[in-house]
Amino acid sequence: KLPPEVYLQAVDQADLAISITDLAANILFANESFTRVTGYTPGEVVGNNESMLSNRTTPREIYQSMWTALMEQRPWSGKLLNRKKSGQLYLAELTISPVVDAAGKTTHYLGMHRDITEFH
Ligand code: FAD
């Protein structure tokens, strides 16, 4: 069985930008790659909504399909135009998974994204 700290180290050090939010998408945790990709340290994002990354140009329908999937406890994947702390725009390839407890209730969301600007 894996020692518990390995789960933490694996998430902290993963090459994907990982964040964990509450049910309203308020950020509770962000890993090292999240800082590398977005330019924001955990101290700057924790307590803020994930919408702080939005460039405010992504069509509303995309967010509606995202939230419909999440409320049905389905993961959602897609591409969004995000903005870094520096102001630079980047194309984010994002997957969000609901985190479900033993009783079957969604308690958190797990966000994983990478900057695919140079590949699209
Ligand atoms: P919002 O006020 O969020 O509304 C947009 C639409 O989503 C509306 O139709 C609203 O009804 C619906 N909605 C919003 N919140 C909820 C909720 N809690 N439950 C049900 N429906 C809801 N957005 C990005 O632009 N870039 C990201 O990188 C990004 N990463 C995310 C990572 C995670 C883990 C999660 C959970 C969300 C992420 N989001 C991201 C979505 C973000 O939280 C916002 O919903 C989005 O940015 C739109 O913000 P808004 O203020 O324009 O609109």
Boltz pocket constraint, residues with backbone or C-beta under 6 A from the ligand:
constraints:
  - pocket:
      binder: B
      contacts: [[A, 19], [A, 20], [A, 21], [A, 22], [A, 23], [A, 24], [A, 25], [A, 49], [A, 50], [A, 51], [A, 52], [A, 53], [A, 54], [A, 55], [A, 58], [A, 60], [A, 63], [A, 64], [A, 67], [A, 71], [A, 80], [A, 81], [A, 82], [A, 92], [A, 94], [A, 96], [A, 109], [A, 110], [A, 111], [A, 112], [A, 113]]
      max_distance: 6.0
